[in-house]
Amino acid sequence: MSLHKWARIVVGLILVFAGFVLVWTPLPVGLPLMLVGLPLLMRFSPTARGIVLKRLRRHPGLARRVRRMAPRHRGD
């Protein structure tokens, strides 16, 4: 994997982790951070994409939106 992809994975992990930590604070910062970090992880990590999509099966409307963000098989 290229440095560019690794950098996005690291940024995505940091955003998701920070969002998870901040989700219980009085300021609503955690959820937006996770919503920014998850697509970054889903773009470059098949494992993260599989976990998120498996969890979203219970919510079909939300799952459709997330699948639109997932990459198409273009040979990335």
N, C-alpha and C positions, 0 to 999 in steps of 0.2 A: 504494500500500500504506500501511496505517496505521503509526503509530509503534510500536504494540504488536507488529505482525508483524515490523518491522525489528529491534526489540529482541530478539525471540526468535531471529531469524536470526543476529544478531551474537553472542548468547550461545551458540548452537549451534556457530558457527564457532570461537569461543574455546575451548569445551570439546573439540571434536574436535582442534583444533590442539594444545592443552595435552596431551590424551591421546596424540596422536602423538609429541610430544616426550618425554613421561614413560613411554612404553611400554617403553623400554629401561632404565629405572632399576630398582634392586633391589626397590623397593617396588611392589606391584601396583596402581598408581594409574591408569595410562594407559588400560587397557581399560575400566574403569568410566566414566571420563570420556567416552570415545568412545561408549559405549553410552547415555549420557545425551544427548550432543550430537547424535548421528545422528537420533534421532526428531524432535528439534526442527527440524533442517534438512529432514528429509523432509516434515514437516507443511506447511511454507511454501515449499519450493523444488521445483518439478517437475524441475528439472535434477538436483538432489541425489538426489531419489527415484529417478529413472531410472538414475543411475549405481549407486546402492546395489543396486537390484533386478536390474540387469544382472549385477553381480558375484555376487549370491546365487543365480543360476540353478543353479550347481553344487551347492548345498546346499538341496534342496527343503524339508526340515523347518524350517530356519532361515528360509528365504524366506517360508514361510506365516506365521510369527510376525511377521515384519517387515511383511508386507502387511496384517495385522490392525491394525497401528499406523498405516498410511497412511490419509490422510483419504478419506472417501467424497466423491463429487461432490455437494456440497450448495450449490454456488454461492458458496463462500468467496472 
